[in-house]
Amino acid sequence: MGSTVGQFCIAVNDLEESVRFYTEIMGLVEHGRTEIPNVNEVHLAGAEGEHGGRLQLAKFNPTQTPQPIDHGRALWKVYIYVDDAVATWEKAVAAGYESHMKPERLERWPVIVGFVSDPDGYLIEIIQSEGPRPGH
């Protein structure tokens, strides 16, 4: 069996607000929760579960006052594949999330992409594939 990326985890301030963003707006599905000392986690993926990567949201020290997430320079953006990039972008903007780029067709690749920020300011690239998705 070859190597693959299983999931990655991002820190969030409000776990339930982030879950709503990624499930209700981005269309991911909650696949489980983990509660361990000092951190609560929610595991998200596509409806099919085993295909594609997983996103894990982590809320550290639940009693701590929310602070802005220090993004540093390590994580640039998170890709979310959707069936309709324009509708997803419109839903995010209507819900008050910041737009960075209205969806448009890229000539170099068979995709439509748009950008929004999630509740903690992570840059989300909304992608609608017009061909096979990479890795599928």
Chimera marker file (.cmm) of the C-alpha trace (Angstrom):
<marker_set name="trace">
<marker id="1" x="0.000" y="0.000" z="0.000" r="1" g="1" b="0" radius="0.5"/>
<marker id="2" x="1.369" y="3.412" z="-0.958" r="1" g="1" b="0" radius="0.5"/>
<marker id="3" x="1.448" y="6.517" z="1.186" r="1" g="1" b="0" radius="0.5"/>
<marker id="4" x="-1.404" y="8.993" z="1.271" r="1" g="1" b="0" radius="0.5"/>
<marker id="5" x="-2.453" y="12.065" z="3.231" r="1" g="1" b="0" radius="0.5"/>
<marker id="6" x="-5.056" y="11.016" z="5.781" r="1" g="1" b="0" radius="0.5"/>
<marker id="7" x="-6.115" y="14.262" z="7.390" r="1" g="1" b="0" radius="0.5"/>
<marker id="8" x="-4.828" y="17.507" z="8.764" r="1" g="1" b="0" radius="0.5"/>
<marker id="9" x="-5.926" y="19.467" z="11.785" r="1" g="1" b="0" radius="0.5"/>
<marker id="10" x="-6.514" y="23.204" z="12.242" r="1" g="1" b="0" radius="0.5"/>
<marker id="11" x="-7.061" y="25.085" z="15.486" r="1" g="1" b="0" radius="0.5"/>
<marker id="12" x="-10.383" y="26.944" z="15.836" r="1" g="1" b="0" radius="0.5"/>
<marker id="13" x="-11.854" y="29.306" z="18.426" r="1" g="1" b="0" radius="0.5"/>
<marker id="14" x="-15.500" y="28.259" z="18.263" r="1" g="1" b="0" radius="0.5"/>
<marker id="15" x="-15.821" y="24.580" z="17.442" r="1" g="1" b="0" radius="0.5"/>
<marker id="16" x="-19.560" y="24.617" z="16.711" r="1" g="1" b="0" radius="0.5"/>
<marker id="17" x="-19.367" y="27.724" z="14.495" r="1" g="1" b="0" radius="0.5"/>
<marker id="18" x="-16.571" y="26.095" z="12.494" r="1" g="1" b="0" radius="0.5"/>
<marker id="19" x="-18.534" y="22.830" z="12.227" r="1" g="1" b="0" radius="0.5"/>
<marker id="20" x="-21.545" y="24.786" z="10.876" r="1" g="1" b="0" radius="0.5"/>
<marker id="21" x="-19.341" y="26.562" z="8.309" r="1" g="1" b="0" radius="0.5"/>
<marker id="22" x="-17.771" y="23.361" z="7.018" r="1" g="1" b="0" radius="0.5"/>
<marker id="23" x="-20.978" y="21.275" z="7.068" r="1" g="1" b="0" radius="0.5"/>
<marker id="24" x="-23.762" y="23.729" z="6.205" r="1" g="1" b="0" radius="0.5"/>
<marker id="25" x="-21.832" y="25.945" z="3.782" r="1" g="1" b="0" radius="0.5"/>
<marker id="26" x="-18.962" y="23.818" z="2.442" r="1" g="1" b="0" radius="0.5"/>
<marker id="27" x="-20.980" y="20.576" z="2.417" r="1" g="1" b="0" radius="0.5"/>
<marker id="28" x="-18.618" y="18.354" z="4.420" r="1" g="1" b="0" radius="0.5"/>
<marker id="29" x="-20.000" y="15.686" z="6.748" r="1" g="1" b="0" radius="0.5"/>
<marker id="30" x="-19.146" y="15.190" z="10.395" r="1" g="1" b="0" radius="0.5"/>
<marker id="31" x="-17.601" y="11.733" z="10.823" r="1" g="1" b="0" radius="0.5"/>
<marker id="32" x="-16.828" y="11.792" z="14.524" r="1" g="1" b="0" radius="0.5"/>
<marker id="33" x="-15.722" y="13.658" z="17.614" r="1" g="1" b="0" radius="0.5"/>
<marker id="34" x="-12.895" y="13.123" z="20.047" r="1" g="1" b="0" radius="0.5"/>
<marker id="35" x="-12.683" y="14.651" z="23.502" r="1" g="1" b="0" radius="0.5"/>
<marker id="36" x="-9.370" y="14.363" z="25.306" r="1" g="1" b="0" radius="0.5"/>
<marker id="37" x="-7.834" y="16.528" z="28.034" r="1" g="1" b="0" radius="0.5"/>
<marker id="38" x="-7.342" y="20.112" z="26.823" r="1" g="1" b="0" radius="0.5"/>
<marker id="39" x="-8.745" y="19.561" z="23.312" r="1" g="1" b="0" radius="0.5"/>
<marker id="40" x="-12.048" y="18.740" z="21.614" r="1" g="1" b="0" radius="0.5"/>
<marker id="41" x="-11.902" y="17.625" z="17.988" r="1" g="1" b="0" radius="0.5"/>
<marker id="42" x="-14.372" y="17.152" z="15.151" r="1" g="1" b="0" radius="0.5"/>
<marker id="43" x="-13.482" y="15.026" z="12.119" r="1" g="1" b="0" radius="0.5"/>
<marker id="44" x="-14.956" y="16.105" z="8.762" r="1" g="1" b="0" radius="0.5"/>
<marker id="45" x="-14.830" y="14.620" z="5.272" r="1" g="1" b="0" radius="0.5"/>
<marker id="46" x="-16.935" y="14.213" z="2.181" r="1" g="1" b="0" radius="0.5"/>
<marker id="47" x="-20.096" y="12.123" z="2.335" r="1" g="1" b="0" radius="0.5"/>
<marker id="48" x="-18.231" y="9.118" z="0.937" r="1" g="1" b="0" radius="0.5"/>
<marker id="49" x="-15.827" y="9.240" z="3.900" r="1" g="1" b="0" radius="0.5"/>
<marker id="50" x="-12.982" y="7.098" z="2.662" r="1" g="1" b="0" radius="0.5"/>
<marker id="51" x="-12.256" y="9.075" z="-0.528" r="1" g="1" b="0" radius="0.5"/>
<marker id="52" x="-10.213" y="12.240" z="-0.304" r="1" g="1" b="0" radius="0.5"/>
<marker id="53" x="-8.638" y="13.873" z="2.702" r="1" g="1" b="0" radius="0.5"/>
<marker id="54" x="-10.171" y="14.664" z="6.050" r="1" g="1" b="0" radius="0.5"/>
<marker id="55" x="-10.241" y="17.927" z="7.934" r="1" g="1" b="0" radius="0.5"/>
<marker id="56" x="-9.980" y="17.871" z="11.704" r="1" g="1" b="0" radius="0.5"/>
<marker id="57" x="-11.038" y="20.912" z="13.724" r="1" g="1" b="0" radius="0.5"/>
<marker id="58" x="-9.481" y="21.297" z="17.168" r="1" g="1" b="0" radius="0.5"/>
<marker id="59" x="-10.595" y="23.555" z="20.009" r="1" g="1" b="0" radius="0.5"/>
<marker id="60" x="-7.913" y="23.715" z="22.679" r="1" g="1" b="0" radius="0.5"/>
<marker id="61" x="-8.624" y="24.574" z="26.331" r="1" g="1" b="0" radius="0.5"/>
<marker id="62" x="-12.421" y="24.914" z="26.070" r="1" g="1" b="0" radius="0.5"/>
<marker id="63" x="-12.543" y="27.261" z="29.086" r="1" g="1" b="0" radius="0.5"/>
<marker id="64" x="-10.048" y="29.700" z="27.571" r="1" g="1" b="0" radius="0.5"/>
<marker id="65" x="-11.281" y="33.013" z="26.105" r="1" g="1" b="0" radius="0.5"/>
<marker id="66" x="-11.165" y="32.880" z="22.290" r="1" g="1" b="0" radius="0.5"/>
<marker id="67" x="-8.120" y="34.591" z="20.786" r="1" g="1" b="0" radius="0.5"/>
<marker id="68" x="-7.351" y="35.244" z="17.127" r="1" g="1" b="0" radius="0.5"/>
<marker id="69" x="-5.616" y="32.236" z="15.595" r="1" g="1" b="0" radius="0.5"/>
<marker id="70" x="-1.980" y="32.996" z="14.782" r="1" g="1" b="0" radius="0.5"/>
<marker id="71" x="-1.760" y="31.762" z="11.198" r="1" g="1" b="0" radius="0.5"/>
<marker id="72" x="1.931" y="32.414" z="10.815" r="1" g="1" b="0" radius="0.5"/>
<marker id="73" x="3.165" y="31.508" z="7.338" r="1" g="1" b="0" radius="0.5"/>
<marker id="74" x="2.809" y="27.732" z="7.398" r="1" g="1" b="0" radius="0.5"/>
<marker id="75" x="-0.706" y="27.135" z="6.079" r="1" g="1" b="0" radius="0.5"/>
<marker id="76" x="-1.634" y="28.992" z="2.916" r="1" g="1" b="0" radius="0.5"/>
<marker id="77" x="-5.089" y="27.637" z="2.034" r="1" g="1" b="0" radius="0.5"/>
<marker id="78" x="-7.484" y="24.727" z="2.363" r="1" g="1" b="0" radius="0.5"/>
<marker id="79" x="-9.031" y="23.229" z="-0.797" r="1" g="1" b="0" radius="0.5"/>
<marker id="80" x="-12.695" y="22.198" z="-0.612" r="1" g="1" b="0" radius="0.5"/>
<marker id="81" x="-14.111" y="20.440" z="-3.687" r="1" g="1" b="0" radius="0.5"/>
<marker id="82" x="-17.807" y="21.180" z="-4.266" r="1" g="1" b="0" radius="0.5"/>
<marker id="83" x="-20.399" y="20.433" z="-6.933" r="1" g="1" b="0" radius="0.5"/>
<marker id="84" x="-21.272" y="24.131" z="-7.476" r="1" g="1" b="0" radius="0.5"/>
<marker id="85" x="-18.566" y="26.697" z="-6.663" r="1" g="1" b="0" radius="0.5"/>
<marker id="86" x="-20.769" y="29.725" z="-7.371" r="1" g="1" b="0" radius="0.5"/>
<marker id="87" x="-23.627" y="28.533" z="-5.146" r="1" g="1" b="0" radius="0.5"/>
<marker id="88" x="-21.225" y="27.598" z="-2.332" r="1" g="1" b="0" radius="0.5"/>
<marker id="89" x="-19.412" y="30.947" z="-2.562" r="1" g="1" b="0" radius="0.5"/>
<marker id="90" x="-22.754" y="32.815" z="-2.592" r="1" g="1" b="0" radius="0.5"/>
<marker id="91" x="-23.924" y="30.873" z="0.477" r="1" g="1" b="0" radius="0.5"/>
<marker id="92" x="-20.696" y="31.742" z="2.340" r="1" g="1" b="0" radius="0.5"/>
<marker id="93" x="-20.877" y="35.433" z="1.424" r="1" g="1" b="0" radius="0.5"/>
<marker id="94" x="-24.595" y="35.633" z="2.315" r="1" g="1" b="0" radius="0.5"/>
<marker id="95" x="-23.747" y="34.122" z="5.721" r="1" g="1" b="0" radius="0.5"/>
<marker id="96" x="-21.266" y="36.952" z="6.313" r="1" g="1" b="0" radius="0.5"/>
<marker id="97" x="-17.967" y="35.259" z="5.518" r="1" g="1" b="0" radius="0.5"/>
<marker id="98" x="-15.333" y="37.361" z="3.767" r="1" g="1" b="0" radius="0.5"/>
<marker id="99" x="-14.895" y="36.898" z="0.024" r="1" g="1" b="0" radius="0.5"/>
<marker id="100" x="-11.440" y="37.073" z="-1.498" r="1" g="1" b="0" radius="0.5"/>
<marker id="101" x="-12.403" y="36.137" z="-5.057" r="1" g="1" b="0" radius="0.5"/>
<marker id="102" x="-15.687" y="35.454" z="-6.791" r="1" g="1" b="0" radius="0.5"/>
<marker id="103" x="-15.605" y="32.038" z="-8.517" r="1" g="1" b="0" radius="0.5"/>
<marker id="104" x="-14.194" y="32.053" z="-12.021" r="1" g="1" b="0" radius="0.5"/>
<marker id="105" x="-13.069" y="29.511" z="-14.595" r="1" g="1" b="0" radius="0.5"/>
<marker id="106" x="-9.315" y="28.991" z="-14.736" r="1" g="1" b="0" radius="0.5"/>
<marker id="107" x="-7.974" y="28.455" z="-18.230" r="1" g="1" b="0" radius="0.5"/>
<marker id="108" x="-4.922" y="26.474" z="-17.109" r="1" g="1" b="0" radius="0.5"/>
<marker id="109" x="-6.955" y="23.758" z="-15.310" r="1" g="1" b="0" radius="0.5"/>
<marker id="110" x="-10.488" y="22.443" z="-15.839" r="1" g="1" b="0" radius="0.5"/>
<marker id="111" x="-11.819" y="24.072" z="-12.653" r="1" g="1" b="0" radius="0.5"/>
<marker id="112" x="-13.879" y="26.957" z="-11.339" r="1" g="1" b="0" radius="0.5"/>
<marker id="113" x="-12.433" y="28.469" z="-8.150" r="1" g="1" b="0" radius="0.5"/>
<marker id="114" x="-13.411" y="31.101" z="-5.625" r="1" g="1" b="0" radius="0.5"/>
<marker id="115" x="-12.018" y="32.105" z="-2.247" r="1" g="1" b="0" radius="0.5"/>
<marker id="116" x="-13.566" y="32.906" z="1.146" r="1" g="1" b="0" radius="0.5"/>
<marker id="117" x="-12.340" y="33.008" z="4.739" r="1" g="1" b="0" radius="0.5"/>
<marker id="118" x="-13.670" y="30.567" z="7.309" r="1" g="1" b="0" radius="0.5"/>
<marker id="119" x="-14.694" y="31.730" z="10.834" r="1" g="1" b="0" radius="0.5"/>
<marker id="120" x="-11.055" y="31.815" z="11.992" r="1" g="1" b="0" radius="0.5"/>
<marker id="121" x="-9.655" y="33.512" z="8.901" r="1" g="1" b="0" radius="0.5"/>
<marker id="122" x="-8.288" y="30.430" z="7.135" r="1" g="1" b="0" radius="0.5"/>
<marker id="123" x="-8.319" y="30.957" z="3.362" r="1" g="1" b="0" radius="0.5"/>
<marker id="124" x="-10.675" y="28.439" z="1.741" r="1" g="1" b="0" radius="0.5"/>
<marker id="125" x="-10.362" y="27.700" z="-1.976" r="1" g="1" b="0" radius="0.5"/>
<marker id="126" x="-13.732" y="26.519" z="-3.234" r="1" g="1" b="0" radius="0.5"/>
<marker id="127" x="-13.135" y="24.284" z="-6.268" r="1" g="1" b="0" radius="0.5"/>
<marker id="128" x="-15.601" y="22.924" z="-8.812" r="1" g="1" b="0" radius="0.5"/>
<marker id="129" x="-13.908" y="20.381" z="-11.027" r="1" g="1" b="0" radius="0.5"/>
<marker id="130" x="-14.907" y="20.209" z="-14.669" r="1" g="1" b="0" radius="0.5"/>
<marker id="131" x="-13.000" y="16.959" z="-15.100" r="1" g="1" b="0" radius="0.5"/>
<marker id="132" x="-11.731" y="14.159" z="-12.874" r="1" g="1" b="0" radius="0.5"/>
<marker id="133" x="-10.629" y="15.344" z="-9.456" r="1" g="1" b="0" radius="0.5"/>
<marker id="134" x="-6.907" y="14.993" z="-8.748" r="1" g="1" b="0" radius="0.5"/>
<marker id="135" x="-6.124" y="11.627" z="-7.193" r="1" g="1" b="0" radius="0.5"/>
<marker id="136" x="-9.436" y="10.020" z="-8.316" r="1" g="1" b="0" radius="0.5"/>
<link id1="1" id2="2" r="1" g="1" b="0" radius="0.2"/>
<link id1="2" id2="3" r="1" g="1" b="0" radius="0.2"/>
<link id1="3" id2="4" r="1" g="1" b="0" radius="0.2"/>
<link id1="4" id2="5" r="1" g="1" b="0" radius="0.2"/>
<link id1="5" id2="6" r="1" g="1" b="0" radius="0.2"/>
<link id1="6" id2="7" r="1" g="1" b="0" radius="0.2"/>
<link id1="7" id2="8" r="1" g="1" b="0" radius="0.2"/>
<link id1="8" id2="9" r="1" g="1" b="0" radius="0.2"/>
<link id1="9" id2="10" r="1" g="1" b="0" radius="0.2"/>
<link id1="10" id2="11" r="1" g="1" b="0" radius="0.2"/>
<link id1="11" id2="12" r="1" g="1" b="0" radius="0.2"/>
<link id1="12" id2="13" r="1" g="1" b="0" radius="0.2"/>
<link id1="13" id2="14" r="1" g="1" b="0" radius="0.2"/>
<link id1="14" id2="15" r="1" g="1" b="0" radius="0.2"/>
<link id1="15" id2="16" r="1" g="1" b="0" radius="0.2"/>
<link id1="16" id2="17" r="1" g="1" b="0" radius="0.2"/>
<link id1="17" id2="18" r="1" g="1" b="0" radius="0.2"/>
<link id1="18" id2="19" r="1" g="1" b="0" radius="0.2"/>
<link id1="19" id2="20" r="1" g="1" b="0" radius="0.2"/>
<link id1="20" id2="21" r="1" g="1" b="0" radius="0.2"/>
<link id1="21" id2="22" r="1" g="1" b="0" radius="0.2"/>
<link id1="22" id2="23" r="1" g="1" b="0" radius="0.2"/>
<link id1="23" id2="24" r="1" g="1" b="0" radius="0.2"/>
<link id1="24" id2="25" r="1" g="1" b="0" radius="0.2"/>
<link id1="25" id2="26" r="1" g="1" b="0" radius="0.2"/>
<link id1="26" id2="27" r="1" g="1" b="0" radius="0.2"/>
<link id1="27" id2="28" r="1" g="1" b="0" radius="0.2"/>
<link id1="28" id2="29" r="1" g="1" b="0" radius="0.2"/>
<link id1="29" id2="30" r="1" g="1" b="0" radius="0.2"/>
<link id1="30" id2="31" r="1" g="1" b="0" radius="0.2"/>
<link id1="31" id2="32" r="1" g="1" b="0" radius="0.2"/>
<link id1="32" id2="33" r="1" g="1" b="0" radius="0.2"/>
<link id1="33" id2="34" r="1" g="1" b="0" radius="0.2"/>
<link id1="34" id2="35" r="1" g="1" b="0" radius="0.2"/>
<link id1="35" id2="36" r="1" g="1" b="0" radius="0.2"/>
<link id1="36" id2="37" r="1" g="1" b="0" radius="0.2"/>
<link id1="37" id2="38" r="1" g="1" b="0" radius="0.2"/>
<link id1="38" id2="39" r="1" g="1" b="0" radius="0.2"/>
<link id1="39" id2="40" r="1" g="1" b="0" radius="0.2"/>
<link id1="40" id2="41" r="1" g="1" b="0" radius="0.2"/>
<link id1="41" id2="42" r="1" g="1" b="0" radius="0.2"/>
<link id1="42" id2="43" r="1" g="1" b="0" radius="0.2"/>
<link id1="43" id2="44" r="1" g="1" b="0" radius="0.2"/>
<link id1="44" id2="45" r="1" g="1" b="0" radius="0.2"/>
<link id1="45" id2="46" r="1" g="1" b="0" radius="0.2"/>
<link id1="46" id2="47" r="1" g="1" b="0" radius="0.2"/>
<link id1="47" id2="48" r="1" g="1" b="0" radius="0.2"/>
<link id1="48" id2="49" r="1" g="1" b="0" radius="0.2"/>
<link id1="49" id2="50" r="1" g="1" b="0" radius="0.2"/>
<link id1="50" id2="51" r="1" g="1" b="0" radius="0.2"/>
<link id1="51" id2="52" r="1" g="1" b="0" radius="0.2"/>
<link id1="52" id2="53" r="1" g="1" b="0" radius="0.2"/>
<link id1="53" id2="54" r="1" g="1" b="0" radius="0.2"/>
<link id1="54" id2="55" r="1" g="1" b="0" radius="0.2"/>
<link id1="55" id2="56" r="1" g="1" b="0" radius="0.2"/>
<link id1="56" id2="57" r="1" g="1" b="0" radius="0.2"/>
<link id1="57" id2="58" r="1" g="1" b="0" radius="0.2"/>
<link id1="58" id2="59" r="1" g="1" b="0" radius="0.2"/>
<link id1="59" id2="60" r="1" g="1" b="0" radius="0.2"/>
<link id1="60" id2="61" r="1" g="1" b="0" radius="0.2"/>
<link id1="61" id2="62" r="1" g="1" b="0" radius="0.2"/>
<link id1="62" id2="63" r="1" g="1" b="0" radius="0.2"/>
<link id1="63" id2="64" r="1" g="1" b="0" radius="0.2"/>
<link id1="64" id2="65" r="1" g="1" b="0" radius="0.2"/>
<link id1="65" id2="66" r="1" g="1" b="0" radius="0.2"/>
<link id1="66" id2="67" r="1" g="1" b="0" radius="0.2"/>
<link id1="67" id2="68" r="1" g="1" b="0" radius="0.2"/>
<link id1="68" id2="69" r="1" g="1" b="0" radius="0.2"/>
<link id1="69" id2="70" r="1" g="1" b="0" radius="0.2"/>
<link id1="70" id2="71" r="1" g="1" b="0" radius="0.2"/>
<link id1="71" id2="72" r="1" g="1" b="0" radius="0.2"/>
<link id1="72" id2="73" r="1" g="1" b="0" radius="0.2"/>
<link id1="73" id2="74" r="1" g="1" b="0" radius="0.2"/>
<link id1="74" id2="75" r="1" g="1" b="0" radius="0.2"/>
<link id1="75" id2="76" r="1" g="1" b="0" radius="0.2"/>
<link id1="76" id2="77" r="1" g="1" b="0" radius="0.2"/>
<link id1="77" id2="78" r="1" g="1" b="0" radius="0.2"/>
<link id1="78" id2="79" r="1" g="1" b="0" radius="0.2"/>
<link id1="79" id2="80" r="1" g="1" b="0" radius="0.2"/>
<link id1="80" id2="81" r="1" g="1" b="0" radius="0.2"/>
<link id1="81" id2="82" r="1" g="1" b="0" radius="0.2"/>
<link id1="82" id2="83" r="1" g="1" b="0" radius="0.2"/>
<link id1="83" id2="84" r="1" g="1" b="0" radius="0.2"/>
<link id1="84" id2="85" r="1" g="1" b="0" radius="0.2"/>
<link id1="85" id2="86" r="1" g="1" b="0" radius="0.2"/>
<link id1="86" id2="87" r="1" g="1" b="0" radius="0.2"/>
<link id1="87" id2="88" r="1" g="1" b="0" radius="0.2"/>
<link id1="88" id2="89" r="1" g="1" b="0" radius="0.2"/>
<link id1="89" id2="90" r="1" g="1" b="0" radius="0.2"/>
<link id1="90" id2="91" r="1" g="1" b="0" radius="0.2"/>
<link id1="91" id2="92" r="1" g="1" b="0" radius="0.2"/>
<link id1="92" id2="93" r="1" g="1" b="0" radius="0.2"/>
<link id1="93" id2="94" r="1" g="1" b="0" radius="0.2"/>
<link id1="94" id2="95" r="1" g="1" b="0" radius="0.2"/>
<link id1="95" id2="96" r="1" g="1" b="0" radius="0.2"/>
<link id1="96" id2="97" r="1" g="1" b="0" radius="0.2"/>
<link id1="97" id2="98" r="1" g="1" b="0" radius="0.2"/>
<link id1="98" id2="99" r="1" g="1" b="0" radius="0.2"/>
<link id1="99" id2="100" r="1" g="1" b="0" radius="0.2"/>
<link id1="100" id2="101" r="1" g="1" b="0" radius="0.2"/>
<link id1="101" id2="102" r="1" g="1" b="0" radius="0.2"/>
<link id1="102" id2="103" r="1" g="1" b="0" radius="0.2"/>
<link id1="103" id2="104" r="1" g="1" b="0" radius="0.2"/>
<link id1="104" id2="105" r="1" g="1" b="0" radius="0.2"/>
<link id1="105" id2="106" r="1" g="1" b="0" radius="0.2"/>
<link id1="106" id2="107" r="1" g="1" b="0" radius="0.2"/>
<link id1="107" id2="108" r="1" g="1" b="0" radius="0.2"/>
<link id1="108" id2="109" r="1" g="1" b="0" radius="0.2"/>
<link id1="109" id2="110" r="1" g="1" b="0" radius="0.2"/>
<link id1="110" id2="111" r="1" g="1" b="0" radius="0.2"/>
<link id1="111" id2="112" r="1" g="1" b="0" radius="0.2"/>
<link id1="112" id2="113" r="1" g="1" b="0" radius="0.2"/>
<link id1="113" id2="114" r="1" g="1" b="0" radius="0.2"/>
<link id1="114" id2="115" r="1" g="1" b="0" radius="0.2"/>
<link id1="115" id2="116" r="1" g="1" b="0" radius="0.2"/>
<link id1="116" id2="117" r="1" g="1" b="0" radius="0.2"/>
<link id1="117" id2="118" r="1" g="1" b="0" radius="0.2"/>
<link id1="118" id2="119" r="1" g="1" b="0" radius="0.2"/>
<link id1="119" id2="120" r="1" g="1" b="0" radius="0.2"/>
<link id1="120" id2="121" r="1" g="1" b="0" radius="0.2"/>
<link id1="121" id2="122" r="1" g="1" b="0" radius="0.2"/>
<link id1="122" id2="123" r="1" g="1" b="0" radius="0.2"/>
<link id1="123" id2="124" r="1" g="1" b="0" radius="0.2"/>
<link id1="124" id2="125" r="1" g="1" b="0" radius="0.2"/>
<link id1="125" id2="126" r="1" g="1" b="0" radius="0.2"/>
<link id1="126" id2="127" r="1" g="1" b="0" radius="0.2"/>
<link id1="127" id2="128" r="1" g="1" b="0" radius="0.2"/>
<link id1="128" id2="129" r="1" g="1" b="0" radius="0.2"/>
<link id1="129" id2="130" r="1" g="1" b="0" radius="0.2"/>
<link id1="130" id2="131" r="1" g="1" b="0" radius="0.2"/>
<link id1="131" id2="132" r="1" g="1" b="0" radius="0.2"/>
<link id1="132" id2="133" r="1" g="1" b="0" radius="0.2"/>
<link id1="133" id2="134" r="1" g="1" b="0" radius="0.2"/>
<link id1="134" id2="135" r="1" g="1" b="0" radius="0.2"/>
<link id1="135" id2="136" r="1" g="1" b="0" radius="0.2"/>
</marker_set>
